[in-house]
Amino acid sequence: MVQSENKELEQIVGGGCSVWVGIAIAAVIVFLSGVIEGFTNPGRCSE
């Protein structure tokens, strides 16, 4: 096993998820839940 120095450890970049990715995932989930609700509980637009 090789020990890394502090400079090498500071250069490592993780695969963190940004806020925009979280917002996009939430938007897709909300959209899909609306589509599923539309199929399971159809109704007219005037209701």
Buried (B, 14 or more C-beta within 10 A) or exposed (E): EEEEEEEEEEEEEEEEEEEEEEEEEEEEEEEEEEEEEEEEEEEEEEE
